[in-house]
């Protein structure tokens, strides 16, 4: 039987973060899902609890309820552990997506958690309420570094694609969108952005992809990961240019750069990432979106 959701968790020597992430999945009040854990070759024992080995992690023994839940998922074929080498996070995400059986795919990185116990049930309701032939459904995230809810743009257009697309931790993808256009492994930090723009501008086999927003707090996002180091922030800027030039005209890009310049985009970015000012910034942004 095809599960409605595939929750994909990519990891490598994640330590106790893997258990925390899996626990947040098991706590969901919507049960029609599978979990695919894609591991790149961990040697720290972080996968042991998934295999029914009751090891002690940071002084804590896995709860019996969690162990039984994992065992039940394994017996039902709804927990897959894919241990395979990969060339990086986007290759790992592609491998996980290829193994997924669900109608909709969601990537939950190690260290990230579902924000509430009813996330899957609310997203499921949104999909039933606003069905799409080919769609991406998305909500908001909670950013742990700043302690703020970050609202996604509720209405996507070309300018929105240039400046601010929802992060993949906010997005549920119809599975065929990821199979038809996998993440570009030639990009180190912007492959999820490229995939989103491919769906928006190129569609799915010539047909339009629908982007549907719900005011749902999807993910408790850890932040501070690979893409947010100083070196990779510079790389992100370079790859942003590569991706936008792939899908947008030179005229569009000039126009959008001008609009960002006159609206003080670099200053706004700094404000949004500063712990003292992020709350005010996100409150204003949320009001503007409404």
Secondary structure, DSSP 8 states (H G I E B T S, - for coil): ---SEEEEEEESS-THHHHHHHHHHHT-S---EEEEEEES---SSTTGGGGT---EETTEE--HHHHHHHHHHHHTT-EEEEE---SSHHHHHHHHHHH--SSEEEE--TT-EESSTTHHHHHHHHHHHT--SSEEEEEEEEETTTTEEE---SS--HHHHHH----GGGEEEEHHHHHHS---TT-SS-HHHHHHHIIIIITBTTB--EEEEEEEEEEEE---SGGGSHHHHHHHHHHHHHHHHHHS-HHHHHHHHHHHHHTTHHHHHHHHHSTTTHHHHHHHHHHHH-
